[in-house]
């Protein structure tokens, strides 16, 4: 029987775990933004649609940049701290 270790905190211990957590969070946020945008489209307010679209694109691009930075630092073994 192989012993299993449980983490005591929710903080990722390696860059690989951090990268997986970042991708999961980005996917969840993208789904949330998609559902909010559908609700805003149903309301018919064009200004609100533009705000939601612009903020959604900004959040997704920023999240992708963080995921790429995490992946780059993991593959090149850079120390971020």
PDB file of N, CA, C and O in Angstrom:
ATOM      1  N   UNK A   1       0.844  -1.165   0.000  1.00  0.00           N
ATOM      2  CA  UNK A   1       0.000   0.000   0.000  1.00  0.00           C
ATOM      3  C   UNK A   1       0.900   1.243   0.000  1.00  0.00           C
ATOM      4  O   UNK A   1       1.848   1.331   0.781  1.00  0.00           O
ATOM      5  N   UNK A   2       0.600   2.179  -0.864  1.00  0.00           N
ATOM      6  CA  UNK A   2       1.397   3.389  -1.005  1.00  0.00           C
ATOM      7  C   UNK A   2       0.846   4.447  -0.052  1.00  0.00           C
ATOM      8  O   UNK A   2      -0.353   4.723  -0.062  1.00  0.00           O
ATOM      9  N   UNK A   3       1.714   5.041   0.771  1.00  0.00           N
ATOM     10  CA  UNK A   3       1.228   6.092   1.665  1.00  0.00           C
ATOM     11  C   UNK A   3       0.869   7.345   0.870  1.00  0.00           C
ATOM     12  O   UNK A   3       1.535   7.697  -0.104  1.00  0.00           O
ATOM     13  N   UNK A   4      -0.176   7.992   1.301  1.00  0.00           N
ATOM     14  CA  UNK A   4      -0.599   9.227   0.637  1.00  0.00           C
ATOM     15  C   UNK A   4      -0.359  10.394   1.569  1.00  0.00           C
ATOM     16  O   UNK A   4      -0.548  10.303   2.782  1.00  0.00           O
ATOM     17  N   UNK A   5       0.060  11.489   0.971  1.00  0.00           N
ATOM     18  CA  UNK A   5       0.271  12.704   1.752  1.00  0.00           C
ATOM     19  C   UNK A   5      -0.847  13.675   1.431  1.00  0.00           C
ATOM     20  O   UNK A   5      -1.243  13.831   0.276  1.00  0.00           O
ATOM     21  N   UNK A   6      -1.342  14.315   2.452  1.00  0.00           N
ATOM     22  CA  UNK A   6      -2.374  15.314   2.256  1.00  0.00           C
ATOM     23  C   UNK A   6      -1.783  16.679   2.558  1.00  0.00           C
ATOM     24  O   UNK A   6      -1.058  16.865   3.536  1.00  0.00           O
ATOM     25  N   UNK A   7      -2.113  17.633   1.689  1.00  0.00           N
ATOM     26  CA  UNK A   7      -1.655  18.993   1.935  1.00  0.00           C
ATOM     27  C   UNK A   7      -2.513  19.614   3.032  1.00  0.00           C
ATOM     28  O   UNK A   7      -3.726  19.409   3.083  1.00  0.00           O
ATOM     29  N   UNK A   8      -1.874  20.360   3.890  1.00  0.00           N
ATOM     30  CA  UNK A   8      -2.610  20.992   4.985  1.00  0.00           C
ATOM     31  C   UNK A   8      -3.232  22.314   4.551  1.00  0.00           C
ATOM     32  O   UNK A   8      -4.219  22.754   5.141  1.00  0.00           O
ATOM     33  N   UNK A   9      -2.670  22.949   3.534  1.00  0.00           N
ATOM     34  CA  UNK A   9      -3.231  24.214   3.061  1.00  0.00           C
ATOM     35  C   UNK A   9      -3.624  24.080   1.611  1.00  0.00           C
ATOM     36  O   UNK A   9      -3.246  23.115   0.947  1.00  0.00           O
ATOM     37  N   UNK A  10      -4.377  25.037   1.117  1.00  0.00           N
ATOM     38  CA  UNK A  10      -4.805  25.020  -0.268  1.00  0.00           C
ATOM     39  C   UNK A  10      -3.802  25.646  -1.213  1.00  0.00           C
ATOM     40  O   UNK A  10      -4.101  25.836  -2.392  1.00  0.00           O
ATOM     41  N   UNK A  11      -2.612  25.972  -0.716  1.00  0.00           N
ATOM     42  CA  UNK A  11      -1.593  26.620  -1.534  1.00  0.00           C
ATOM     43  C   UNK A  11      -0.835  25.567  -2.334  1.00  0.00           C
ATOM     44  O   UNK A  11      -0.343  24.598  -1.756  1.00  0.00           O
ATOM     45  N   UNK A  12      -0.729  25.737  -3.667  1.00  0.00           N
ATOM     46  CA  UNK A  12       0.022  24.770  -4.468  1.00  0.00           C
ATOM     47  C   UNK A  12       1.493  24.741  -4.057  1.00  0.00           C
ATOM     48  O   UNK A  12       2.097  25.783  -3.801  1.00  0.00           O
ATOM     49  N   UNK A  13       2.064  23.532  -3.997  1.00  0.00           N
ATOM     50  CA  UNK A  13       3.439  23.407  -3.532  1.00  0.00           C
ATOM     51  C   UNK A  13       4.449  23.433  -4.677  1.00  0.00           C
ATOM     52  O   UNK A  13       5.634  23.662  -4.436  1.00  0.00           O
ATOM     53  N   UNK A  14       4.015  23.206  -5.903  1.00  0.00           N
ATOM     54  CA  UNK A  14       4.930  23.238  -7.035  1.00  0.00           C
ATOM     55  C   UNK A  14       4.362  24.137  -8.120  1.00  0.00           C
ATOM     56  O   UNK A  14       3.181  24.483  -8.107  1.00  0.00           O
ATOM     57  N   UNK A  15       5.221  24.507  -9.055  1.00  0.00           N
ATOM     58  CA  UNK A  15       4.760  25.340 -10.160  1.00  0.00           C
ATOM     59  C   UNK A  15       3.797  24.581 -11.061  1.00  0.00           C
ATOM     60  O   UNK A  15       2.925  25.185 -11.686  1.00  0.00           O
ATOM     61  N   UNK A  16       3.947  23.261 -11.134  1.00  0.00           N
ATOM     62  CA  UNK A  16       3.025  22.464 -11.946  1.00  0.00           C
ATOM     63  C   UNK A  16       1.619  22.521 -11.362  1.00  0.00           C
ATOM     64  O   UNK A  16       0.647  22.672 -12.102  1.00  0.00           O
ATOM     65  N   UNK A  17       1.503  22.401 -10.053  1.00  0.00           N
ATOM     66  CA  UNK A  17       0.191  22.506  -9.401  1.00  0.00           C
ATOM     67  C   UNK A  17      -0.381  23.911  -9.548  1.00  0.00           C
ATOM     68  O   UNK A  17      -1.588  24.083  -9.715  1.00  0.00           O
ATOM     69  N   UNK A  18       0.490  24.913  -9.486  1.00  0.00           N
ATOM     70  CA  UNK A  18       0.044  26.288  -9.662  1.00  0.00           C
ATOM     71  C   UNK A  18      -0.492  26.498 -11.072  1.00  0.00           C
ATOM     72  O   UNK A  18      -1.501  27.177 -11.265  1.00  0.00           O
ATOM     73  N   UNK A  19       0.182  25.917 -12.049  1.00  0.00           N
ATOM     74  CA  UNK A  19      -0.263  26.047 -13.425  1.00  0.00           C
ATOM     75  C   UNK A  19      -1.616  25.379 -13.631  1.00  0.00           C
ATOM     76  O   UNK A  19      -2.486  25.946 -14.293  1.00  0.00           O
ATOM     77  N   UNK A  20      -1.809  24.190 -13.080  1.00  0.00           N
ATOM     78  CA  UNK A  20      -3.086  23.490 -13.206  1.00  0.00           C
ATOM     79  C   UNK A  20      -4.193  24.284 -12.519  1.00  0.00           C
ATOM     80  O   UNK A  20      -5.296  24.404 -13.053  1.00  0.00           O
ATOM     81  N   UNK A  21      -3.905  24.821 -11.349  1.00  0.00           N
ATOM     82  CA  UNK A  21      -4.905  25.620 -10.637  1.00  0.00           C
ATOM     83  C   UNK A  21      -5.257  26.883 -11.420  1.00  0.00           C
ATOM     84  O   UNK A  21      -6.418  27.290 -11.455  1.00  0.00           O
ATOM     85  N   UNK A  22      -4.263  27.498 -12.045  1.00  0.00           N
ATOM     86  CA  UNK A  22      -4.506  28.707 -12.836  1.00  0.00           C
ATOM     87  C   UNK A  22      -5.391  28.415 -14.039  1.00  0.00           C
ATOM     88  O   UNK A  22      -6.293  29.193 -14.351  1.00  0.00           O
ATOM     89  N   UNK A  23      -5.141  27.312 -14.709  1.00  0.00           N
ATOM     90  CA  UNK A  23      -5.952  26.947 -15.872  1.00  0.00           C
ATOM     91  C   UNK A  23      -7.381  26.648 -15.445  1.00  0.00           C
ATOM     92  O   UNK A  23      -8.324  27.056 -16.123  1.00  0.00           O
ATOM     93  N   UNK A  24      -7.557  25.944 -14.332  1.00  0.00           N
ATOM     94  CA  UNK A  24      -8.901  25.654 -13.832  1.00  0.00           C
ATOM     95  C   UNK A  24      -9.643  26.940 -13.475  1.00  0.00           C
ATOM     96  O   UNK A  24     -10.824  27.084 -13.791  1.00  0.00           O
ATOM     97  N   UNK A  25      -8.959  27.870 -12.822  1.00  0.00           N
ATOM     98  CA  UNK A  25      -9.581  29.138 -12.454  1.00  0.00           C
ATOM     99  C   UNK A  25      -9.941  29.948 -13.695  1.00  0.00           C
ATOM    100  O   UNK A  25     -11.017  30.543 -13.755  1.00  0.00           O
ATOM    101  N   UNK A  26      -9.051  29.976 -14.687  1.00  0.00           N
ATOM    102  CA  UNK A  26      -9.334  30.711 -15.917  1.00  0.00           C
ATOM    103  C   UNK A  26     -10.537  30.110 -16.639  1.00  0.00           C
ATOM    104  O   UNK A  26     -11.364  30.852 -17.168  1.00  0.00           O
ATOM    105  N   UNK A  27     -10.650  28.797 -16.670  1.00  0.00           N
ATOM    106  CA  UNK A  27     -11.794  28.136 -17.305  1.00  0.00           C
ATOM    107  C   UNK A  27     -13.091  28.494 -16.581  1.00  0.00           C
ATOM    108  O   UNK A  27     -14.104  28.778 -17.222  1.00  0.00           O
ATOM    109  N   UNK A  28     -13.062  28.480 -15.255  1.00  0.00           N
ATOM    110  CA  UNK A  28     -14.254  28.810 -14.468  1.00  0.00           C
ATOM    111  C   UNK A  28     -14.674  30.261 -14.691  1.00  0.00           C
ATOM    112  O   UNK A  28     -15.858  30.551 -14.863  1.00  0.00           O
ATOM    113  N   UNK A  29     -13.707  31.164 -14.687  1.00  0.00           N
ATOM    114  CA  UNK A  29     -14.012  32.583 -14.895  1.00  0.00           C
ATOM    115  C   UNK A  29     -14.559  32.809 -16.301  1.00  0.00           C
ATOM    116  O   UNK A  29     -15.472  33.613 -16.486  1.00  0.00           O
ATOM    117  N   UNK A  30     -14.011  32.109 -17.292  1.00  0.00           N
ATOM    118  CA  UNK A  30     -14.505  32.240 -18.668  1.00  0.00           C
ATOM    119  C   UNK A  30     -15.956  31.785 -18.766  1.00  0.00           C
ATOM    120  O   UNK A  30     -16.763  32.435 -19.431  1.00  0.00           O
ATOM    121  N   UNK A  31     -16.296  30.675 -18.113  1.00  0.00           N
ATOM    122  CA  UNK A  31     -17.693  30.221 -18.114  1.00  0.00           C
ATOM    123  C   UNK A  31     -18.604  31.216 -17.406  1.00  0.00           C
ATOM    124  O   UNK A  31     -19.726  31.455 -17.852  1.00  0.00           O
ATOM    125  N   UNK A  32     -18.134  31.792 -16.319  1.00  0.00           N
ATOM    126  CA  UNK A  32     -18.917  32.786 -15.585  1.00  0.00           C
ATOM    127  C   UNK A  32     -19.153  34.030 -16.435  1.00  0.00           C
ATOM    128  O   UNK A  32     -20.266  34.557 -16.471  1.00  0.00           O
ATOM    129  N   UNK A  33     -18.118  34.498 -17.115  1.00  0.00           N
ATOM    130  CA  UNK A  33     -18.261  35.671 -17.980  1.00  0.00           C
ATOM    131  C   UNK A  33     -19.225  35.368 -19.125  1.00  0.00           C
ATOM    132  O   UNK A  33     -20.020  36.224 -19.514  1.00  0.00           O
ATOM    133  N   UNK A  34     -19.155  34.147 -19.665  1.00  0.00           N
ATOM    134  CA  UNK A  34     -20.078  33.764 -20.730  1.00  0.00           C
ATOM    135  C   UNK A  34     -21.517  33.779 -20.281  1.00  0.00           C
ATOM    136  O   UNK A  34     -22.389  34.246 -21.013  1.00  0.00           O
ATOM    137  N   UNK A  35     -21.786  33.275 -19.086  1.00  0.00           N
ATOM    138  CA  UNK A  35     -23.173  33.263 -18.599  1.00  0.00           C
ATOM    139  C   UNK A  35     -23.666  34.677 -18.274  1.00  0.00           C
ATOM    140  O   UNK A  35     -24.836  34.991 -18.491  1.00  0.00           O
ATOM    141  N   UNK A  36     -22.783  35.519 -17.760  1.00  0.00           N
ATOM    142  CA  UNK A  36     -23.173  36.907 -17.488  1.00  0.00           C
ATOM    143  C   UNK A  36     -23.453  37.643 -18.794  1.00  0.00           C
ATOM    144  O   UNK A  36     -24.394  38.432 -18.878  1.00  0.00           O
ATOM    145  N   UNK A  37     -22.636  37.383 -19.814  1.00  0.00           N
ATOM    146  CA  UNK A  37     -22.849  38.070 -21.085  1.00  0.00           C
ATOM    147  C   UNK A  37     -24.171  37.652 -21.737  1.00  0.00           C
ATOM    148  O   UNK A  37     -24.837  38.475 -22.365  1.00  0.00           O
ATOM    149  N   UNK A  38     -24.550  36.389 -21.592  1.00  0.00           N
ATOM    150  CA  UNK A  38     -25.852  35.947 -22.130  1.00  0.00           C
ATOM    151  C   UNK A  38     -26.989  36.663 -21.409  1.00  0.00           C
ATOM    152  O   UNK A  38     -27.961  37.075 -22.041  1.00  0.00           O
ATOM    153  N   UNK A  39     -26.876  36.813 -20.107  1.00  0.00           N
ATOM    154  CA  UNK A  39     -27.913  37.525 -19.351  1.00  0.00           C
ATOM    155  C   UNK A  39     -27.973  38.997 -19.751  1.00  0.00           C
ATOM    156  O   UNK A  39     -29.058  39.573 -19.836  1.00  0.00           O
ATOM    157  N   UNK A  40     -26.819  39.602 -19.995  1.00  0.00           N
ATOM    158  CA  UNK A  40     -26.792  41.014 -20.392  1.00  0.00           C
ATOM    159  C   UNK A  40     -27.360  41.187 -21.795  1.00  0.00           C
ATOM    160  O   UNK A  40     -28.053  42.168 -22.063  1.00  0.00           O
ATOM    161  N   UNK A  41     -27.077  40.252 -22.691  1.00  0.00           N
ATOM    162  CA  UNK A  41     -27.633  40.326 -24.044  1.00  0.00           C
ATOM    163  C   UNK A  41     -29.153  40.234 -23.981  1.00  0.00           C
ATOM    164  O   UNK A  41     -29.849  40.903 -24.746  1.00  0.00           O
ATOM    165  N   UNK A  42     -29.668  39.413 -23.078  1.00  0.00           N
ATOM    166  CA  UNK A  42     -31.117  39.283 -22.933  1.00  0.00           C
ATOM    167  C   UNK A  42     -31.755  40.575 -22.430  1.00  0.00           C
ATOM    168  O   UNK A  42     -32.917  40.852 -22.726  1.00  0.00           O
ATOM    169  N   UNK A  43     -30.991  41.369 -21.666  1.00  0.00           N
ATOM    170  CA  UNK A  43     -31.536  42.631 -21.160  1.00  0.00           C
ATOM    171  C   UNK A  43     -31.655  43.675 -22.261  1.00  0.00           C
ATOM    172  O   UNK A  43     -32.541  44.527 -22.216  1.00  0.00           O
ATOM    173  N   UNK A  44     -30.754  43.612 -23.263  1.00  0.00           N
ATOM    174  CA  UNK A  44     -30.848  44.514 -24.404  1.00  0.00           C
ATOM    175  C   UNK A  44     -30.192  45.865 -24.218  1.00  0.00           C
ATOM    176  O   UNK A  44     -30.374  46.743 -25.062  1.00  0.00           O
ATOM    177  N   UNK A  45     -29.449  46.069 -23.167  1.00  0.00           N
ATOM    178  CA  UNK A  45     -28.775  47.347 -22.933  1.00  0.00           C
ATOM    179  C   UNK A  45     -27.419  47.347 -23.654  1.00  0.00           C
ATOM    180  O   UNK A  45     -26.514  46.622 -23.242  1.00  0.00           O
ATOM    181  N   UNK A  46     -27.258  48.146 -24.725  1.00  0.00           N
ATOM    182  CA  UNK A  46     -26.018  48.088 -25.502  1.00  0.00           C
ATOM    183  C   UNK A  46     -24.788  48.571 -24.744  1.00  0.00           C
ATOM    184  O   UNK A  46     -23.697  48.037 -24.947  1.00  0.00           O
ATOM    185  N   UNK A  47     -24.937  49.570 -23.875  1.00  0.00           N
ATOM    186  CA  UNK A  47     -23.788  50.058 -23.110  1.00  0.00           C
ATOM    187  C   UNK A  47     -23.287  49.001 -22.142  1.00  0.00           C
ATOM    188  O   UNK A  47     -22.081  48.808 -21.987  1.00  0.00           O
ATOM    189  N   UNK A  48     -24.217  48.319 -21.494  1.00  0.00           N
ATOM    190  CA  UNK A  48     -23.848  47.265 -20.556  1.00  0.00           C
ATOM    191  C   UNK A  48     -23.219  46.083 -21.291  1.00  0.00           C
ATOM    192  O   UNK A  48     -22.305  45.443 -20.772  1.00  0.00           O
ATOM    193  N   UNK A  49     -23.703  45.795 -22.490  1.00  0.00           N
ATOM    194  CA  UNK A  49     -23.097  44.725 -23.295  1.00  0.00           C
ATOM    195  C   UNK A  49     -21.649  45.049 -23.615  1.00  0.00           C
ATOM    196  O   UNK A  49     -20.784  44.175 -23.550  1.00  0.00           O
ATOM    197  N   UNK A  50     -21.381  46.297 -23.958  1.00  0.00           N
ATOM    198  CA  UNK A  50     -20.014  46.700 -24.289  1.00  0.00           C
ATOM    199  C   UNK A  50     -19.109  46.614 -23.077  1.00  0.00           C
ATOM    200  O   UNK A  50     -17.961  46.186 -23.196  1.00  0.00           O
ATOM    201  N   UNK A  51     -19.596  47.008 -21.919  1.00  0.00           N
ATOM    202  CA  UNK A  51     -18.795  46.943 -20.694  1.00  0.00           C
ATOM    203  C   UNK A  51     -18.474  45.498 -20.339  1.00  0.00           C
ATOM    204  O   UNK A  51     -17.333  45.176 -20.008  1.00  0.00           O
ATOM    205  N   UNK A  52     -19.472  44.631 -20.405  1.00  0.00           N
ATOM    206  CA  UNK A  52     -19.260  43.221 -20.075  1.00  0.00           C
ATOM    207  C   UNK A  52     -18.307  42.577 -21.081  1.00  0.00           C
ATOM    208  O   UNK A  52     -17.426  41.809 -20.695  1.00  0.00           O
ATOM    209  N   UNK A  53     -18.476  42.883 -22.355  1.00  0.00           N
ATOM    210  CA  UNK A  53     -17.591  42.312 -23.375  1.00  0.00           C
ATOM    211  C   UNK A  53     -16.152  42.779 -23.185  1.00  0.00           C
ATOM    212  O   UNK A  53     -15.227  41.969 -23.242  1.00  0.00           O
ATOM    213  N   UNK A  54     -15.957  44.060 -22.962  1.00  0.00           N
ATOM    214  CA  UNK A  54     -14.603  44.594 -22.782  1.00  0.00           C
ATOM    215  C   UNK A  54     -13.951  44.052 -21.515  1.00  0.00           C
ATOM    216  O   UNK A  54     -12.779  43.676 -21.535  1.00  0.00           O
ATOM    217  N   UNK A  55     -14.694  44.010 -20.420  1.00  0.00           N
ATOM    218  CA  UNK A  55     -14.122  43.479 -19.181  1.00  0.00           C
ATOM    219  C   UNK A  55     -13.869  41.980 -19.291  1.00  0.00           C
ATOM    220  O   UNK A  55     -12.887  41.477 -18.746  1.00  0.00           O
ATOM    221  N   UNK A  56     -14.735  41.268 -19.983  1.00  0.00           N
ATOM    222  CA  UNK A  56     -14.533  39.830 -20.176  1.00  0.00           C
ATOM    223  C   UNK A  56     -13.289  39.532 -20.978  1.00  0.00           C
ATOM    224  O   UNK A  56     -12.505  38.657 -20.610  1.00  0.00           O
ATOM    225  N   UNK A  57     -13.100  40.249 -22.074  1.00  0.00           N
ATOM    226  CA  UNK A  57     -11.903  40.057 -22.894  1.00  0.00           C
ATOM    227  C   UNK A  57     -10.652  40.418 -22.110  1.00  0.00           C
ATOM    228  O   UNK A  57      -9.639  39.725 -22.210  1.00  0.00           O
ATOM    229  N   UNK A  58     -10.707  41.487 -21.337  1.00  0.00           N
ATOM    230  CA  UNK A  58      -9.560  41.905 -20.536  1.00  0.00           C
ATOM    231  C   UNK A  58      -9.193  40.853 -19.492  1.00  0.00           C
ATOM    232  O   UNK A  58      -8.020  40.523 -19.324  1.00  0.00           O
ATOM    233  N   UNK A  59     -10.189  40.334 -18.799  1.00  0.00           N
ATOM    234  CA  UNK A  59      -9.931  39.326 -17.762  1.00  0.00           C
ATOM    235  C   UNK A  59      -9.361  38.047 -18.374  1.00  0.00           C
ATOM    236  O   UNK A  59      -8.430  37.462 -17.822  1.00  0.00           O
ATOM    237  N   UNK A  60      -9.907  37.612 -19.499  1.00  0.00           N
ATOM    238  CA  UNK A  60      -9.426  36.383 -20.133  1.00  0.00           C
ATOM    239  C   UNK A  60      -8.000  36.572 -20.663  1.00  0.00           C
ATOM    240  O   UNK A  60      -7.166  35.681 -20.505  1.00  0.00           O
ATOM    241  N   UNK A  61      -7.709  37.707 -21.282  1.00  0.00           N
ATOM    242  CA  UNK A  61      -6.350  37.940 -21.781  1.00  0.00           C
ATOM    243  C   UNK A  61      -5.341  38.029 -20.637  1.00  0.00           C
ATOM    244  O   UNK A  61      -4.236  37.497 -20.741  1.00  0.00           O
ATOM    245  N   UNK A  62      -5.718  38.694 -19.555  1.00  0.00           N
ATOM    246  CA  UNK A  62      -4.830  38.782 -18.393  1.00  0.00           C
ATOM    247  C   UNK A  62      -4.614  37.398 -17.783  1.00  0.00           C
ATOM    248  O   UNK A  62      -3.497  37.056 -17.396  1.00  0.00           O
ATOM    249  N   UNK A  63      -5.663  36.616 -17.699  1.00  0.00           N
ATOM    250  CA  UNK A  63      -5.537  35.257 -17.173  1.00  0.00           C
ATOM    251  C   UNK A  63      -4.665  34.382 -18.046  1.00  0.00           C
ATOM    252  O   UNK A  63      -3.861  33.597 -17.543  1.00  0.00           O
ATOM    253  N   UNK A  64      -4.821  34.514 -19.365  1.00  0.00           N
ATOM    254  CA  UNK A  64      -3.971  33.740 -20.275  1.00  0.00           C
ATOM    255  C   UNK A  64      -2.507  34.143 -20.142  1.00  0.00           C
ATOM    256  O   UNK A  64      -1.616  33.297 -20.214  1.00  0.00           O
ATOM    257  N   UNK A  65      -2.262  35.430 -19.947  1.00  0.00           N
ATOM    258  CA  UNK A  65      -0.882  35.891 -19.767  1.00  0.00           C
ATOM    259  C   UNK A  65      -0.285  35.306 -18.488  1.00  0.00           C
ATOM    260  O   UNK A  65       0.881  34.911 -18.474  1.00  0.00           O
ATOM    261  N   UNK A  66      -1.068  35.247 -17.421  1.00  0.00           N
ATOM    262  CA  UNK A  66      -0.568  34.662 -16.176  1.00  0.00           C
ATOM    263  C   UNK A  66      -0.313  33.166 -16.314  1.00  0.00           C
ATOM    264  O   UNK A  66       0.662  32.652 -15.768  1.00  0.00           O
ATOM    265  N   UNK A  67      -1.179  32.466 -17.037  1.00  0.00           N
ATOM    266  CA  UNK A  67      -0.987  31.034 -17.260  1.00  0.00           C
ATOM    267  C   UNK A  67       0.271  30.802 -18.096  1.00  0.00           C
ATOM    268  O   UNK A  67       1.050  29.893 -17.811  1.00  0.00           O
ATOM    269  N   UNK A  68       0.466  31.621 -19.120  1.00  0.00           N
ATOM    270  CA  UNK A  68       1.675  31.479 -19.942  1.00  0.00           C
ATOM    271  C   UNK A  68       2.930  31.780 -19.138  1.00  0.00           C
ATOM    272  O   UNK A  68       3.944  31.100 -19.301  1.00  0.00           O
ATOM    273  N   UNK A  69       2.880  32.787 -18.275  1.00  0.00           N
ATOM    274  CA  UNK A  69       4.021  33.093 -17.415  1.00  0.00           C
ATOM    275  C   UNK A  69       4.303  31.934 -16.477  1.00  0.00           C
ATOM    276  O   UNK A  69       5.459  31.572 -16.259  1.00  0.00           O
ATOM    277  N   UNK A  70       3.265  31.360 -15.930  1.00  0.00           N
ATOM    278  CA  UNK A  70       3.430  30.211 -15.040  1.00  0.00           C
ATOM    279  C   UNK A  70       4.023  29.023 -15.785  1.00  0.00           C
ATOM    280  O   UNK A  70       4.914  28.347 -15.271  1.00  0.00           O
ATOM    281  N   UNK A  71       3.536  28.767 -16.986  1.00  0.00           N
ATOM    282  CA  UNK A  71       4.067  27.658 -17.788  1.00  0.00           C
ATOM    283  C   UNK A  71       5.519  27.914 -18.188  1.00  0.00           C
ATOM    284  O   UNK A  71       6.347  27.004 -18.152  1.00  0.00           O
ATOM    285  N   UNK A  72       5.819  29.144 -18.566  1.00  0.00           N
ATOM    286  CA  UNK A  72       7.193  29.487 -18.941  1.00  0.00           C
ATOM    287  C   UNK A  72       8.138  29.319 -17.759  1.00  0.00           C
ATOM    288  O   UNK A  72       9.230  28.769 -17.905  1.00  0.00           O
ATOM    289  N   UNK A  73       7.721  29.789 -16.595  1.00  0.00           N
ATOM    290  CA  UNK A  73       8.585  29.669 -15.421  1.00  0.00           C
ATOM    291  C   UNK A  73       8.730  28.216 -14.984  1.00  0.00           C
ATOM    292  O   UNK A  73       9.765  27.835 -14.437  1.00  0.00           O
ATOM    293  N   UNK A  74       7.703  27.402 -15.221  1.00  0.00           N
ATOM    294  CA  UNK A  74       7.787  25.988 -14.868  1.00  0.00           C
ATOM    295  C   UNK A  74       8.745  25.254 -15.796  1.00  0.00           C
ATOM    296  O   UNK A  74       9.544  24.432 -15.346  1.00  0.00           O
ATOM    297  N   UNK A  75       8.666  25.548 -17.086  1.00  0.00           N
ATOM    298  CA  UNK A  75       9.503  24.816 -18.042  1.00  0.00           C
ATOM    299  C   UNK A  75      10.950  25.271 -18.024  1.00  0.00           C
ATOM    300  O   UNK A  75      11.851  24.478 -18.302  1.00  0.00           O
ATOM    301  N   UNK A  76      11.187  26.533 -17.704  1.00  0.00           N
ATOM    302  CA  UNK A  76      12.562  27.028 -17.662  1.00  0.00           C
ATOM    303  C   UNK A  76      13.141  26.990 -16.265  1.00  0.00           C
ATOM    304  O   UNK A  76      14.298  27.353 -16.055  1.00  0.00           O
ATOM    305  N   UNK A  77      12.335  26.550 -15.304  1.00  0.00           N
ATOM    306  CA  UNK A  77      12.737  26.429 -13.904  1.00  0.00           C
ATOM    307  C   UNK A  77      13.234  27.735 -13.331  1.00  0.00           C
ATOM    308  O   UNK A  77      14.238  27.771 -12.620  1.00  0.00           O
ATOM    309  N   UNK A  78      12.528  28.812 -13.642  1.00  0.00           N
ATOM    310  CA  UNK A  78      12.839  30.102 -13.062  1.00  0.00           C
ATOM    311  C   UNK A  78      12.286  30.173 -11.644  1.00  0.00           C
ATOM    312  O   UNK A  78      11.275  29.546 -11.326  1.00  0.00           O
ATOM    313  N   UNK A  79      12.940  30.921 -10.824  1.00  0.00           N
ATOM    314  CA  UNK A  79      12.443  31.114  -9.468  1.00  0.00           C
ATOM    315  C   UNK A  79      11.727  32.447  -9.410  1.00  0.00           C
ATOM    316  O   UNK A  79      12.339  33.494  -9.622  1.00  0.00           O
ATOM    317  N   UNK A  80      10.423  32.416  -9.123  1.00  0.00           N
ATOM    318  CA  UNK A  80       9.649  33.640  -9.041  1.00  0.00           C
ATOM    319  C   UNK A  80       9.751  34.308  -7.678  1.00  0.00           C
ATOM    320  O   UNK A  80       9.438  35.491  -7.537  1.00  0.00           O
ATOM    321  N   UNK A  81      10.187  33.554  -6.673  1.00  0.00           N
ATOM    322  CA  UNK A  81      10.232  34.106  -5.325  1.00  0.00           C
ATOM    323  C   UNK A  81      11.634  34.024  -4.780  1.00  0.00           C
ATOM    324  O   UNK A  81      11.882  34.441  -3.649  1.00  0.00           O
TER     325      UNK A  81
END
